[in-house]
Amino acid sequence: MRTIVITGSAGLIGNEAVMFWHEKGFNIVGIDNDMRAYFFGKEASTSKNVAKQRSQLANFRHFPIDIRDVSALEKVFKEYSDDIAGVIHAAAQPSHDWAAKEPFTDFGINATGTLNILEMTRLYAIDAPFVFTSTNKVYGDTPNCLPLVETETRWELDKSHPYYERGINENMSVDNSKHSIFGASKVAADIMVQEYGKYFGMKTGVFRCGCLTGPAHCGAELHGFLAYLIQCAVERKEYRIFGYKGKQVRDNIHSHDIINAFWHYFNNPKAGEVYNMGGSRHSNISMLEAIHKIEAILGYKINYILLDENRIGDHIWYISDVSKFKEDYPEWEYKYDCNSIIEEMVKCAK
């Protein structure tokens, strides 16, 4: 039976991919060892997603493997080699704040772990499309050098700038900027995925994502701002905003929309291609604007504080230009925007 290998299979993107490809009739091999609980505490554990997958999906098998463990990975890839139709690599250490605490762990998972998955794919399923969930943090803090204008509720790019209409494209340099330790490890992985496509001719696609979100997101303060904000709002806990007056802008893309993009790539893969992928001008919001929208839905004020110090390497304004992907895959389109994302997440959080 045609099999999809999905790393980080219990996380936001991995879980969405598991459900999506299983519904398409594929056998699913999920690789996830719940490192999220180690990163962010037991409240961020993805174990409940694994339990749900095991109980509801007939053609799903879970492997609690650390992607730094090559020998364990090789056993799985050997077992399914002839049947592997695709690899979705979504496993990661996802927080630039957390990465500074344990750089070896961060790099081992994000960079070396990615190399391990690439090499197993090359050895046992070289023709399988390989999708990598990268990040806009590969551009470091270069977006902060753009000519930004402060408005009442957000920072915004000057209208005369070429990026104003569509957002930041793939031509932005990844050099000479402060990335955070996390951003640097993801750059290493990003380049390696490209190289396996260009050097070995593998069908590897890099998706440099903005804020990935959705109701299944196990939000934590150090990762997943919208999910964590909604969690704090519903539970009436204090929410802390780090710097930039709360006017920093994020483009949010629903997990369904990014997985649907992966599906389009999977059906017509290219070798070593790179795509910026986020909410674009279709779906973006500042932290203050998000707070106001959530307050309007809940009917009460959110308890939040503004801190003067921003996170190292954090973006003030980031909106993805997805036009390159749209040109290659014109049938792909968004299902969700910020309003529908927030409404769905608040409803699920209550």
N, C-alpha and C positions, 0 to 999 in steps of 0.2 A: 504493500500500500504506500502511496506517495506520502513522504514524511517531511515535515517542517521542523527544524531544530530552532528553538527559541531560547536564548539566554536571557536571564532576568525575567523569567516567565511569570513570576508572581507580582512583579511591579506594575506600575501604571501602563506603560507601553507594552511590556511583555504579556501581561494579562489580556489586554485588548487584542493583541495579535493571536494569542491562544484561542480566544473565543471566535475571532474572525476567521482564521484559517480552518478551525475545526468545523465551523458552519459551512465552509466551502467544501468539506468532505475529505480533508487531509488528516493523516495521523500526526499527532503532535508529540514531540519530545521536548519537555520543559526542563531547563537547567536553571536552578535557583537555590541558593543556600541561605536566604533570608539575612543577608548582610545588612539590610536596611535597619533591622533591629539593633545591630551592633553600632551602626553609625549614629542613629537618632533615638534609640531607646525602644523599649518594648511596645510603646504606644504606636510606633511606626512600623511594627512587624507586618509582614505580608503573608503570614502563615494562614490567615483566614481565606486568602485568595487560593492558596494551594488546596485547602480543604474543600473549597467550593468546586475547583477544577476536578479534583479526584472524584467527587460525588456526582457531578453532573455531566461529565464528558466521557463518553464511551471509549473514544480513541485518543486518550491522553495518558502519558506516562511521565512521572516526575522524577528527576534526578537531583538530589541536594548536593550538587558538586560545586566546589570553589573553582572558578575559571582559571585560577593560577595553578591548578593541579593538572598538568599535561597528561599524566598517565591515566587519570580518571576520565578525562575528556576523550582520550584515544579509545578507550574501551567502548564508549557510547558511539563514537563516529564509526568505529570498526563494525559494530553490531548493525548499524543502520545504513552503512555506506551506499549500497546499491539503490536504496529507496529514498535517499535524501534529495528532495526537490528544491529545497531552499533553506537559507539560514538567516534568521533575524537576530542580530546581536544588539540586545538592549541592556545587558548587564553592565553596571558601572558603579563607581563611587561618585555620587552626583553633586556634592556640595563643595563650592570653592572655599567656604569657611572651614569645613571639617578637614579638608585635605592638608591644611597647614599643620594640623596636629600630628598626622601620621603620613608623611610624604611617601614612605616606602609602601605602605598599604595602598595609598591612592594610586601611585604609579604602577604597582604590581597588578592591581585590578584593571585600571583603565588602559594602560599601555601594553604591559606584558600579557595580560589576560586577553586583550584583543588580538595580539600576535598569535597566541595559542589557538584561538578560535579560527583565525585565518589559515594557519598552517594545517590544522585538522581538516578544514574544508578543502584546502589544496590537495592534501594527500588522499582524502577519501570521497570527496564529492566536488571535484574541480569545476564541473559544469553548472553547479547549483548557484543561482543568484544569491548574493551576499549583501544584506542590507545592514548598514551600520548607523546607529543613533548617535550622531555627533552633537555638537553644541555651538551656539553662537559665541561662546566664550573663547573659541579658537582665535577670534579677532582681538582678544585682550581688551584693553581699555581704549583702543583706537577710536571706537565710536564716540567716546567722550570728547574728542577733539573736533567734532563737527560743530558748526555754528548754531548753537541752540538758543532758543528764545524762551524766557520764562513767562507763562501765562498764569491765570488764577488757579488752575487745577493741574497743570502739567508743564513739563518741559516739552518744547516742540522745535522741530528743525525749521530753520529759516526757509521760507517758501521759494527763495531763489536757488536753493541747492538742488543738484540733480537727484539726490536721494529723497527729496520731499514727497514726490508723487507716489513712488512705488516702495521706497525703503532701501535698505542696504543690500547690495548684490554680492556675488561671489568674488568680485574683483578686489574687494578690500583686502589689504595686506594682513598677514598673520605675524609679520615681523615687527621688531622694535616697539613693543608695547608690554605693559604689565598684564599678565594673563591670570594670575593666581596660580598656585601649585596645581589645582584642579585643571585650569585652562591649559597649562603646559602639558599635562599628561594626556589630555584629550587631543591636543595638537599632534602629539606623537602617534596616537592611535589613528587619527584622521589621515595623516600622511601615509601611514603604513597600509591602511585600507585602500587608499588610492594607488599605492605602489603595487600591491598585489594584483590590482586590475591592469595597470599599465605595463608592469614587468612580466607577469605570468599570464596575462590575457584573461584573468578571471572577471566574472560579471559582478563587480563590486560597486555599490552605490553608497555615497556618504551624504547623510542628511543633517545639515547644521541647523539644529532646531532652536526656536525661541522657547517660550514658556509652554511646556507640555502640561496639560491639565485635564481634568474630568472627574466625575463623581467617585471613581475607584481610586483616586489618588490618596495615599496615606500621607497627608501633609505633616511637615515638621518645620520648626522655626528656621532651620538652616537650609531647607529645600522645599520648594513647592509653595510659593507665596500665596497664591489664590486659595488653594485647598486649606492651608493653615489659617489664613485670614478668616475664611468662612467658619472653620472649626472654632476659632476663638470667639467669633461673633455669636454663633449659636449657643456656645457654652458660657457666654458672657465673661470671657477671660480677657485680660489685657493683651493687646497686640502692640508689638514694638516695630517702628519703622526706622530703618537705619539710613539716616542722611537724606540729602537732596530735597528736604522739605516735604517728603512724601509725594513729590511730583514726578518721580521717575516713571518712565513709560515702558510697558512690556507688551509685546504682541503675544496673545494667548491662542493656542491651537488645541482643539479638543482631541483627545486620544483617538476617537473614531476617525477624524479627518486625517491624522498623520498615518494611521494604519491603512486607510484607504489609499493614501499616496504610495505607501510601500507596496500595496497590491498592484497598482498600476505599473510601478517599476518592475515588480516581480514578473509580470506578463510580457514586458518588453525591456529587459535589462541592458544596460550599457556598461562598458568596462572602465572602472576607475573614475566614475562621474561624481560631481559634487553639486549639491543643491542646498541653497538656503531655504528653510522651511519653517514657517511660523504663521501667526495670524494675519500678517501683512496689514495693509490699510483696512482690510475687511474686519479685523478683530484685534483691537489694541486698546489699552487702558492704562491710566496712571493709578498708583496706589490710592490716592485720595478719591479719584473717580470711582474706583472699585468699592471703597468704603461707603461712599454716598449711595451707590446702587444697592448694596447689600442692606444698608439702613432702610432704604425705601421699601424693600421687600419684607424685612423683618418688622418694621414699624417701631424701631427704637434705635437709640444711638449706640455706636460701637465704642467700647473703651479702648482707646489707643494713645500711645505717646510717640512723639517725634524725637529721635536722638540726633545729635549734631554730627556724629561720626558715621561716615558711610562704610560699607564693606569694601575691602581691598579688591580692586579690579572690577567693581560692580559697574554696570551700565547705567547711565543717566537716561538715555533714550535709545531704544532699539526696536526697529520695525523691519521685518524681513521682506525682501523683494523676492517673491516666489515666481516671477515671470519666466525664469529659465525653465523651471519644472513645468509650468503651464504650457510653454512652447513645445516641450518634448512629450507631454502627456495632456493634450488639450481636453480630454474627456473628464479629467479630475476636477472636482469643484468642492467648495466648502459646504458642509451641512450646518455648522454652528458658527455663531458670532459671539462676542463677549456677553451680550445680553442673555442669549439662550444658554450659554455655558454657566453663567452665574445663577440664573434661575434654576437650572437643573441641579447644580451642586448644592444650593441652599435647600432645595426640596429634599434631596437625599440625606443631607446632614441633620435635618430636624428629627 
